Amino acid sequence: MKPRAELVISCGDAEAVRALMSVLAPDNEGGPRGLGITASAKGDDLVIQVAADSPTTLVSTCLAFLRDVSLFREVWLLSRTGQG
């Protein structure tokens, strides 16, 4: 058994998807053995698929993504004209 999860983050527009992907990508290169991560843009959504050898690794990886997405959202909103 290999646990899997899919996170779908609605970004509002393709520009935000590209920016979020560029922020997340460097941190997820060369991960631990048994952890597989793919990310793809589908319209205004970022789809992240995670597979891991253990449920603990899967959950901690997904939580790390969600924390990073939350931080990105705050910075993104503050950087937009007229926001914040």
C-alpha positions in Angstrom: 0.0 0.0 0.0 1.3 3.4 -0.9 -0.8 6.4 0.5 -1.7 9.1 -2.0 -3.2 12.5 -1.8 -4.2 15.2 -4.3 -4.4 18.9 -3.3 -6.2 21.2 -5.7 -5.6 24.9 -5.0 -7.8 27.4 -6.8 -5.7 30.4 -7.6 -8.1 32.8 -9.4 -6.0 33.2 -12.5 -3.1 31.6 -14.5 -0.6 34.3 -13.3 -1.2 33.3 -9.7 -0.8 29.6 -10.6 2.5 30.2 -12.3 3.8 32.3 -9.4 2.7 29.7 -6.8 4.3 26.9 -8.8 7.6 28.8 -9.1 7.6 29.4 -5.3 6.9 25.8 -4.4 9.1 24.0 -6.9 12.6 24.7 -5.5 11.7 23.3 -2.1 10.5 20.1 -3.5 13.4 18.9 -5.6 15.5 15.9 -4.4 13.0 14.8 -1.7 13.4 11.8 0.5 13.3 8.3 -1.0 9.7 6.9 -1.2 8.2 10.4 -1.7 6.8 11.4 -5.0 5.4 14.8 -5.8 4.0 16.2 -9.1 2.5 19.6 -9.7 0.6 20.8 -12.7 -1.5 23.7 -13.8 -5.0 23.0 -14.8 -6.6 26.3 -15.8 -6.7 28.5 -12.7 -6.0 25.5 -10.4 -2.7 24.1 -9.2 -2.9 20.4 -8.7 -0.4 18.7 -6.4 -0.2 15.0 -6.2 1.7 13.4 -3.4 2.6 9.7 -2.9 4.6 8.4 0.0 5.8 5.2 1.6 4.1 6.0 4.9 0.9 7.8 5.9 2.9 10.0 8.3 5.2 11.3 5.5 2.1 11.9 3.3 0.3 13.9 5.9 3.3 16.0 6.9 4.2 16.7 3.3 0.6 17.9 2.5 0.6 20.0 5.7 3.9 21.6 4.6 2.4 22.4 1.2 -0.7 24.0 2.8 1.4 26.1 5.1 3.5 27.3 2.1 0.3 28.0 0.1 -1.1 30.0 3.0 2.0 32.1 3.3 2.1 32.7 -0.5 -1.5 33.8 -0.4 -0.8 36.4 2.3 2.3 37.8 0.4 0.4 37.7 -3.0 -2.6 39.6 -1.6 -0.3 42.2 0.0 1.7 42.7 -3.2 -1.4 43.4 -5.3 -2.3 47.0 -6.0 -5.1 48.2 -3.7 -4.8 45.1 -1.4 -3.8 45.1 2.3 
